[in-house]
Amino acid sequence: MELKDKYKLLLQMFDAREDEQFSDTIDRVNQAKNRDEYFDKYIEVFPDLSKDELRSCWQFWFADRSEKKQDYTPEPLADLCAHLLLMFEGKSLYDCCSGSGALTIATWSKRKELTVQCEELDEKVIPLLLFNLAVRNISGEVINGNVLSGVCSRSWVLTKGEKYSTVQTQMFPNEIKADLAISNPPYNIRSGGKNMNFEFLRKCINVSKRSVILLPCGTKTNKDEEVHRAWLCDNQYLQAVVDMPSGMFESTGIPVSIYVLDKRKKECCYLVDASKSGEKYIREQRGEGSRSHTERIYKKEMVRFNDQQMAAIQQMTERETGLSTRVMYKDMREKKYSFSRGNHLEVEIDDTHSTHRAFTDIINDINRIAKLRNTMKVTVNKVWAKQLHLDMLLSLHKENEYVTKNIMEQLHSLGIKTDLILPNYIAETASKELKIVQVDKEILSPVLQSFIPFWAQHIRTMNDMETLLLQELRDALIEPLMTGRIQFQDNQQAQPSE
């Protein structure tokens, strides 16, 4: 079903009011006396409760990617995380930064007897989370709280019923403790100058026996986060790190890895390359806005996994294969606790029979493109950025910078010292300005070369139009000046006599 059609159907199903936000509509449904009737309608249209139908609508129209880093977990990734998590027996689940509940739903669909504790900061998405749990008759608790600070705003308890869960507010949340934990936290949140990626991971492993967490691929080698990787190895918590294919998320291309953590002590972990796994498929979405956009179909290549592929990835987290490398914890220190599989492979390179150019030649070409891209820089006000649809480009710029830095660190760890040029083509400002600057002193931006002739022609056209209007004004003034209806006034001040 087309996403826009699904959204309209949900609004119609829930009797949405014109002045209501989507979150308020779901909140009203949750509290309605005839709530169960709405639930019945929902299940009649969307009978497959293993899928979170609300997530895609919320992600497309309402997710805050710029400030809250909200990229909700798509179903294929949620299914794989749940599969890896449930290799361990457990009856309780903690979902850290749960969003609308996609990871909880994926895990519950494989083990229906689970009780859950879901913690989410964004109060606007809480109604969707409560709806998703109650309509599936899941028992547990929802906490509107800040995982990093530990501050809780509100909480609700869900009690399993005959068909749907009942939801009641409670004064204080229960202590967070579970057999299993799962999380797709906001990436690269900074506090006190530090990256908080591993703080979410620590929370999960501290409250559970086994955890599965999604983190950016850069966390495997980032120098600033080495101390956290050392902590995982020293405590023997890490079972595996699984690299995912690109194109897993709907709104970002940032590469991610799955961290599989287990408190059962082992001597080694497994570094898994699943970046070429899965099946590619095309997700189509009709554009929004004017007719020229609504008649355009946007296509995005996505990745999903079948049961056999998920089983194969699971096996690679437990034994060495062609795509899985077994690494002893005691050997991690020599590699600066790098979780990049390539850093632990013993590879002999024979340049004589190499089918690729020299690394430095490839990097120099990459830098040549990067330098050309950086010849012109746009600085734009935040509000105007949204109006000009540049907010996604600002977000992409931050991701590109983060990824480039981490690639450069990995290259340096492999002995390749040539630096990559960081992206520097757009910036956000609080000032009410839109500034376009030619940055490079040697290479003139090809965009400006194309733009300047149009701008010059625009100025010439405006000058010609102004001249015609000035001539019209001159002609209009002749008659009233000649007849005396308008008197000429000498505005020059009298000069003092000498």
Secondary structure as GFF3:
##gff-version 3
##sequence-region A 1 498
A	DSSP	alpha_helix	3	13	.	.	.	ID=ss1
A	DSSP	alpha_helix	22	31	.	.	.	ID=ss2
A	DSSP	alpha_helix	35	45	.	.	.	ID=ss3
A	DSSP	alpha_helix	53	61	.	.	.	ID=ss4
A	DSSP	alpha_helix	75	85	.	.	.	ID=ss5
A	DSSP	beta_strand	92	96	.	.	.	ID=ss6
A	DSSP	alpha_helix	102	110	.	.	.	ID=ss7
A	DSSP	beta_strand	115	120	.	.	.	ID=ss8
A	DSSP	alpha_helix	126	135	.	.	.	ID=ss9
A	DSSP	beta_strand	140	145	.	.	.	ID=ss10
A	DSSP	beta_strand	152	159	.	.	.	ID=ss11
A	DSSP	beta_strand	166	170	.	.	.	ID=ss12
A	DSSP	beta_strand	180	183	.	.	.	ID=ss13
A	DSSP	beta_strand	190	191	.	.	.	ID=ss14
A	DSSP	beta_strand	194	195	.	.	.	ID=ss15
A	DSSP	alpha_helix	197	207	.	.	.	ID=ss16
A	DSSP	beta_strand	210	216	.	.	.	ID=ss17
A	DSSP	three_ten_helix	217	220	.	.	.	ID=ss18
A	DSSP	three_ten_helix	223	225	.	.	.	ID=ss19
A	DSSP	alpha_helix	226	234	.	.	.	ID=ss20
A	DSSP	beta_strand	238	243	.	.	.	ID=ss21
A	DSSP	beta_strand	256	262	.	.	.	ID=ss22
A	DSSP	beta_strand	268	273	.	.	.	ID=ss23
A	DSSP	beta_strand	279	286	.	.	.	ID=ss24
A	DSSP	alpha_helix	291	294	.	.	.	ID=ss25
A	DSSP	beta_strand	297	304	.	.	.	ID=ss26
A	DSSP	alpha_helix	307	316	.	.	.	ID=ss27
A	DSSP	beta_strand	324	328	.	.	.	ID=ss28
A	DSSP	three_ten_helix	329	331	.	.	.	ID=ss29
A	DSSP	three_ten_helix	333	335	.	.	.	ID=ss30
A	DSSP	three_ten_helix	341	344	.	.	.	ID=ss31
A	DSSP	three_ten_helix	351	353	.	.	.	ID=ss32
A	DSSP	alpha_helix	359	373	.	.	.	ID=ss33
A	DSSP	beta_strand	376	381	.	.	.	ID=ss34
A	DSSP	alpha_helix	382	387	.	.	.	ID=ss35
A	DSSP	alpha_helix	391	413	.	.	.	ID=ss36
A	DSSP	beta_strand	426	429	.	.	.	ID=ss37
A	DSSP	beta_strand	434	438	.	.	.	ID=ss38
A	DSSP	alpha_helix	446	483	.	.	.	ID=ss39
###
